[in-house]
Amino acid sequence: MDLSEIHYKLISHLPSNEYFKPILVSSPGRVDFLNTHQDYKGLPVVPVAIGLRCYVAGVRGCNGIVNFTSLNIPDGFDSFSIEDLSLVGGGWFGDYVRAVFKLMINFGFRIGGMNIVLWSEIPMGSGLASSAALEVSVIKLI
């Protein structure tokens, strides 16, 4: 799928907004070049970006609510208020996005609501940093 098809696929899932234009960002997956898994031990690693990417499109909202849709997960929808950024737990996919918003707000960023759509080429649970690519993409989007 080329970039224009990805752009259309994601943007078509966002609500129209007369005040804000949608934004599309992406981040690559990665591998540990030496395959040592040292990052889990807090030790240095040699990360290398790969050709698979996580794409995130979003548009600002005015109501303080974040709506997050994953096109990779059946029934992949999460919605939360900027005022209540508690994590769901239990491996809930939306917790990655909630954690990014919580971190950014804790660092002093003023963030309103957003509608966000995700589609990723990076297989989940493959060891290719799909969750890190999602989090970096959401940070770039914000």
Contact map, one row per residue, 1 for C-alpha under 8 A:
1110110000000000000000000000000000000000000000000000000000000000000000000000000000000000000000000000000000000000000000000000000000000000000000
1111110000000000000000000000000000000000000000000000000000000000000000000000000000000000000000000000000000000000000000000000000000000000000000
1111111000000000000000000000000000000000000000000000000000000000000000000000000000000000000000000000000000000000000000000000000000000000000000
0111111100000000000000000000000000000000000000000000000000000000000000000000000000000000000000000000000000000000000000000000000000000000000000
1111111110000000000000000000000000000000000000000000000000000000000000000000000000000000000000000000000000000000000000000000000000000000000000
1111111111000000000000000000000000000000000000000000001000000000000000000000000000000000000000000000000000000000000000000000000000000000000000
0011111111100000000000010000000000000000000000000000000010000000000000000000000000000000000000000000000000000000000000000000000000000000000000
0001111111110000000000000000000000000000000000000000000000000000000000000000000000000000000000000000000000000000000000000000000000000000000000
0000111111111000000000000000000000000000000000000000000000000000000000000000000000000000000000000000000000000000000000000000000000000000000000
0000011111111100000000000000000000000000000000000000000110000000000000000000000000000000000000000000000000000000000011100000000000000000000000
0000001111111100000001000000000000000000000000000000000011000000000000000000000000000000000000000000000000000000000010000000000000000000000000
0000000111111110000000000000000000000000000000000000000000000000000000000000000000000000000000000000000000000000000000000000000000000000000000
0000000011111110000000000000000000000000000000000000000000000000000000000000000000000000000000000000000000000000000010000000000000000000000000
0000000001111111000001000000000000000000000000000000000001100000000000000000000000000000000000000000000000000000001110000000000000000000000000
0000000000011111100000000000000000000000000000000000000000000000000000000000000000000000000000000000000000000000001000000000000000000000000000
0000000000000111110000000000000000000000000000000000000000000000000000000000000000000000000000000000000000000000000000000000000000000000000000
0000000000000011111110000000000000000000000000000000000000101000000000000000000000000000000000000000000000000000000000000000000000000000000000
0000000000000001111110000000000000000000000000000000000000000000000000000000000000000000000000000000000000000000000000000000000000000000000000
0000000000000000111110000000000000000000000000000000000000000000000000000000000000000000000000000000000000000000000000000000000000000000000000
0000000000000000111111000000000000000000000000000000000000110000000000000000000000000000000000000000000000000000000000000000000000000000000000
0000000000000000111111100000000000000000000000000000000000110000000000000000000000000000000000000000000000000000000000000000000000000000000000
0000000000100100000111110000000000000000000000000000000011110000000000000000000000000000000000000000000000000000000000000000000000000000000000
0000000000000000000011111000000000000000000000000000000011100000000000000000000000000000000000000000000000000000000000000000000000000000000010
0000001000000000000001111100000000000000000000000000001111000000000000000000000000000000000000000000000000000000000000000000000000000000000010
0000000000000000000000111110000000000000000000000000001110000000000000000000000000000000000000000000000000000000000000000000000000000000100110
0000000000000000000000011111000000000000000000000000111100000000000000000000000000000000000000000000000000000000000000000000000000001000100000
0000000000000000000000001111100000000000000000000000111000000000000000000000000000000000000000000000000000000000000000000000000000001101100000
0000000000000000000000000111110000000000000000001111110000000000000000000000000000000000000000000000000000000000000000000000000000001000000000
0000000000000000000000000011111000000000000000001111110000000000000000000000000000000000000000000000000000000000000000000100000111011000000000
0000000000000000000000000001111100000000000000111100000000000000000000000000000000000000000000000000000000000000000000000000000110000000000000
0000000000000000000000000000111110100000000000111100000000000000000000000000000000000000000000000000000000000000000000000000001110000000000000
0000000000000000000000000000011111111000000011110000000000000000000000000000000000000000000000000000000000000000000000000000000000000000000000
0000000000000000000000000000001111100000000011110000000000000000000000000000000000000000000000000000000000000000000000000000000000000000000000
0000000000000000000000000000000111110000000011000000000000000000000000000000000000000000000000000000000000000000000000000000000000000000000000
0000000000000000000000000000001111111000000000000000000000000000000000000000000000000000000000000000000000000000000000000000000000000000000000
0000000000000000000000000000000101111100000010000000000000000000000000000000000000000000000000000000000000000000000000000000000000000000000000
0000000000000000000000000000000100111111100010000000000000000000000000000000000000000000000000000000000000000000000000000000000000000000000000
0000000000000000000000000000000000011111111110000000000000000000000000000000000000000000000000000000000000000000000000000000000000000000000000
0000000000000000000000000000000000001111111110000000000000000000000000000000000000000000000000000000000000000000000000000000000000000000000000
0000000000000000000000000000000000001111111000000000000000000000000000000000000000000000000000000000000000000000000000000000000000000000000000
0000000000000000000000000000000000001111111000000000000000000000000000000000000000000000000000000000000000000000000000000000000000000000000000
0000000000000000000000000000000000000111111100000000000000000000000000000000000000000000000000000000000000000000000000000000000000000000000000
0000000000000000000000000000000000000111111110000000000000000000000000000000000000000000000000000000000000000000000000000000000000000000000000
0000000000000000000000000000000000000110011111000000000000000000000000000000000000000000000000000000000000000000000000000000000000000000000000
0000000000000000000000000000000111011110001111100000000000000000000000000000000000000000000000000000000000000000000000000000000000000000000000
0000000000000000000000000000000111000000000111110000000000000000000000000000000000000000000000000000000000000000000000000000000000000000000000
0000000000000000000000000000011110000000000011111000000000000000000000000000000000000000000000000000000000000000000000000000000000000000000000
0000000000000000000000000000011110000000000001111100000000000000000000000000000000000000000000000000000000000000000000000000000000000000000000
0000000000000000000000000001111000000000000000111110000000000000000000000000000000000000000000000000000000000000000000000000000000000000000000
0000000000000000000000000001111000000000000000011111100000000000000000000000000000000000000000000000000000000000000000000000000000000000000000
0000000000000000000000000001100000000000000000001111100000000000000000000000000000000000000000000000000000000000000000000000000000000000000000
0000000000000000000000000001100000000000000000000111110000000000000000000000000000000000000000000000000000000000000000011100000000000000000000
0000000000000000000000000111100000000000000000000111111000000000000000000000000000000000000000000000000000000000000000011100000000001000000000
0000000000000000000000000111100000000000000000000001111100000000000000000000000000000000000000000000000000000000000001111100000001001100100000
0000010000000000000000011110000000000000000000000000111110000000000000000000000000000000000000000000000000000000000001110000000000000100100000
0000000001000000000000011100000000000000000000000000011111000000000000000000000000000000000000000000000000000000000111100000000000000100110010
0000001001100000000001111000000000000000000000000000001111100000000000000000000000000000000000000000000000000000000111000000000000000000000010
0000000000100100000001110000000000000000000000000000000111110000000000000000000000000000000000000000000000000000011110000000000000000000000010
0000000000000100100111100000000000000000000000000000000011111000000000000000000000000000000000000000000000000000011100000000000000000000000000
0000000000000000000111000000000000000000000000000000000001111100000000000000000000000000000000000000000000000001111000000000000000000000000000
0000000000000000100000000000000000000000000000000000000000111111110000000000000000000000000000000000000000000001111000000000000000000000000000
0000000000000000000000000000000000000000000000000000000000011111100000000000000000000000000000000000000000000001110000000000000000000000000000
0000000000000000000000000000000000000000000000000000000000001111100000000000000000000000000000000000000000000001100000000000000000000000000000
0000000000000000000000000000000000000000000000000000000000001111110000000000000011100000000000000000000000000001110000000000000000000000000000
0000000000000000000000000000000000000000000000000000000000001111111000000000001111000000000000000000000000000001110000000000000000000000000000
0000000000000000000000000000000000000000000000000000000000001001111100000000001111000000000000000000000000000000111100000000000000000000000000
0000000000000000000000000000000000000000000000000000000000000000111110000000111100000000000000000000000000000000111100000000000000000000000000
0000000000000000000000000000000000000000000000000000000000000000011111000000111000000000000001001000000000000000001111000000000000000000000000
0000000000000000000000000000000000000000000000000000000000000000001111100001110000000000000000000000000000000000000111000000000000000000000000
0000000000000000000000000000000000000000000000000000000000000000000111111001100000000000000000000000000000000000000011100000000000000000000000
0000000000000000000000000000000000000000000000000000000000000000000011111101000000000000000000000000000000000000000011100000000000000000000000
0000000000000000000000000000000000000000000000000000000000000000000001111101000000000000000000000000000000000000000001110000000000000000000000
0000000000000000000000000000000000000000000000000000000000000000000001111111000000000000000000000000000000000000000000000000000000000000000000
0000000000000000000000000000000000000000000000000000000000000000000000111111000000000000000000000000000000000000000000000000000000000000000000
0000000000000000000000000000000000000000000000000000000000000000000000001111100000000000000000000000000000000000000000000000000000000000000000
0000000000000000000000000000000000000000000000000000000000000000000011111111110000000000000010000000000000000000000000000000000000000000000000
0000000000000000000000000000000000000000000000000000000000000000001111000011111000000000000001000000000000000000000000000000000000000000000000
0000000000000000000000000000000000000000000000000000000000000000001110000001111100000000000001000000000000000000000000000000000000000000000000
0000000000000000000000000000000000000000000000000000000000000000111100000000111110000000000000000000000000000000000000000000000000000000000000
0000000000000000000000000000000000000000000000000000000000000000111000000000011111011000000000000100000000000000000000000000000000000000000000
0000000000000000000000000000000000000000000000000000000000000001110000000000001111111000000000000000000000000000100000000000000000000000000000
0000000000000000000000000000000000000000000000000000000000000001110000000000000111111000000000000000100000000011100000000000000000000000000000
0000000000000000000000000000000000000000000000000000000000000001000000000000000011111000000000000000000000000000000000000000000000000000000000
0000000000000000000000000000000000000000000000000000000000000000000000000000000111111100000000000000000000000000000000000000000000000000000000
0000000000000000000000000000000000000000000000000000000000000000000000000000000111111110000000000110110000000000000000000000000000000000000000
0000000000000000000000000000000000000000000000000000000000000000000000000000000000011111000000000100000000000000000000000000000000000000000000
0000000000000000000000000000000000000000000000000000000000000000000000000000000000001111100000100110000000000000000000000000000000000000000000
0000000000000000000000000000000000000000000000000000000000000000000000000000000000000111110101100000000000000000000000000000000000000000000000
0000000000000000000000000000000000000000000000000000000000000000000000000000000000000011111100100000000000000000000000000000000000000000000000
0000000000000000000000000000000000000000000000000000000000000000000000000000000000000001111100000000000000000000000000000000000000000000000000
0000000000000000000000000000000000000000000000000000000000000000000000000000000000000000111110100000000000000000000000000000000000000000000000
0000000000000000000000000000000000000000000000000000000000000000000000000000000000000001111111100000000000000000000000000000000000000000000000
0000000000000000000000000000000000000000000000000000000000000000000000000001000000000000001111111000000000000000000000000000000000000000000000
0000000000000000000000000000000000000000000000000000000000000000000100000000110000000001000111111100000000000000000000000000000000000000000000
0000000000000000000000000000000000000000000000000000000000000000000000000000000000000011101111111110000000000000000000000000000000000000000000
0000000000000000000000000000000000000000000000000000000000000000000000000000000000000000000011111111000000000000000000000000000000100110000000
0000000000000000000000000000000000000000000000000000000000000000000100000000000000000000000011111111100000000000000000000000000000000110010000
0000000000000000000000000000000000000000000000000000000000000000000000000000000100001110000001111111110000000000000000000000000000000000000000
0000000000000000000000000000000000000000000000000000000000000000000000000000000000001010000000111111111000000000000000000000000000000000000000
0000000000000000000000000000000000000000000000000000000000000000000000000000000000000000000000011111111100000000000000000000000000000010011000
0000000000000000000000000000000000000000000000000000000000000000000000000000000001001000000000001111111110000010000000000000000000000000000000
0000000000000000000000000000000000000000000000000000000000000000000000000000000000001000000000000111111111000000000000000000000000000000000000
0000000000000000000000000000000000000000000000000000000000000000000000000000000000000000000000000011111111100000000000000000000000000000000000
0000000000000000000000000000000000000000000000000000000000000000000000000000000000000000000000000001111111111000000000000000000000000000000000
0000000000000000000000000000000000000000000000000000000000000000000000000000000000000000000000000000111111111110000000000000000000000000000000
0000000000000000000000000000000000000000000000000000000000000000000000000000000000000000000000000000011111111000000000000000000000000000000000
0000000000000000000000000000000000000000000000000000000000000000000000000000000000000000000000000000001111111000000000000000000000000000000000
0000000000000000000000000000000000000000000000000000000000000000000000000000000000000000000000000000000111111100000000000000000000000000000000
0000000000000000000000000000000000000000000000000000000000000000000000000000000000000000000000000000000111111110000000000000000000000000000000
0000000000000000000000000000000000000000000000000000000000000000000000000000000000000000000000000000000010011111000000000000000000000000000000
0000000000000000000000000000000000000000000000000000000000000000000000000000000001000000000000000000100010001111100000000000000000000000000001
0000000000000000000000000000000000000000000000000000000000011111100000000000000001000000000000000000000000000111110000000000000000000000000000
0000000000000000000000000000000000000000000000000000000000011111111000000000000011000000000000000000000000000011111000000000000000000000000000
0000000000000000000000000000000000000000000000000000000001111101111000000000000000000000000000000000000000000001111100000000000000000000000000
0000000000000110000000000000000000000000000000000000000001111000011100000000000000000000000000000000000000000000111110000000000000000000000000
0000000000000100000000000000000000000000000000000000000111100000011110000000000000000000000000000000000000000000011111000000000000000000000000
0000000001101100000000000000000000000000000000000000000111000000000111100000000000000000000000000000000000000000001111100000000000000000000000
0000000001000000000000000000000000000000000000000000011110000000000111110000000000000000000000000000000000000000000111110000000000000000000000
0000000001000000000000000000000000000000000000000000011100000000000001110000000000000000000000000000000000000000000011111000000000000000000000
0000000000000000000000000000000000000000000000000001111000000000000000010000000000000000000000000000000000000000000001111110000001000000000000
0000000000000000000000000000000000000000000000000001110000000000000000000000000000000000000000000000000000000000000000111110000000000000000000
0000000000000000000000000000100000000000000000000001110000000000000000000000000000000000000000000000000000000000000000011111010111000000000000
0000000000000000000000000000000000000000000000000000000000000000000000000000000000000000000000000000000000000000000000011111110101000000000000
0000000000000000000000000000000000000000000000000000000000000000000000000000000000000000000000000000000000000000000000000111111001100000000000
0000000000000000000000000000000000000000000000000000000000000000000000000000000000000000000000000000000000000000000000000011111101000000000000
0000000000000000000000000000000000000000000000000000000000000000000000000000000000000000000000000000000000000000000000000111111111000000000000
0000000000000000000000000000001000000000000000000000000000000000000000000000000000000000000000000000000000000000000000000001111111000000000000
0000000000000000000000000000111000000000000000000000000000000000000000000000000000000000000000000000000000000000000000000110111111000000000000
0000000000000000000000000000111000000000000000000000000000000000000000000000000000000000000000000000000000000000000000000100011111111000000000
0000000000000000000000000000100000000000000000000000010000000000000000000000000000000000000000000000000000000000000000010111111111111100000000
0000000000000000000000000000000000000000000000000000000000000000000000000000000000000000000000010000000000000000000000000001000011111110000000
0000000000000000000000000000100000000000000000000000000000000000000000000000000000000000000000000000000000000000000000000000000011111111000000
0000000000000000000000000111100000000000000000000000110000000000000000000000000000000000000000000000000000000000000000000000000011111111100000
0000000000000000000000000010000000000000000000000000011100000000000000000000000000000000000000011000000000000000000000000000000001111111110000
0000000000000000000000000000000000000000000000000000000000000000000000000000000000000000000000011001000000000000000000000000000000111111111000
0000000000000000000000000010000000000000000000000000000000000000000000000000000000000000000000000000000000000000000000000000000000011111111100
0000000000000000000000001110000000000000000000000000011100000000000000000000000000000000000000000000000000000000000000000000000000001111111110
0000000000000000000000000000000000000000000000000000000100000000000000000000000000000000000000001001000000000000000000000000000000000111111111
0000000000000000000000000000000000000000000000000000000000000000000000000000000000000000000000000001000000000000000000000000000000000011111111
0000000000000000000000001000000000000000000000000000000000000000000000000000000000000000000000000000000000000000000000000000000000000001111111
0000000000000000000000111000000000000000000000000000000111000000000000000000000000000000000000000000000000000000000000000000000000000000111111
0000000000000000000000000000000000000000000000000000000000000000000000000000000000000000000000000000000000000010000000000000000000000000011111
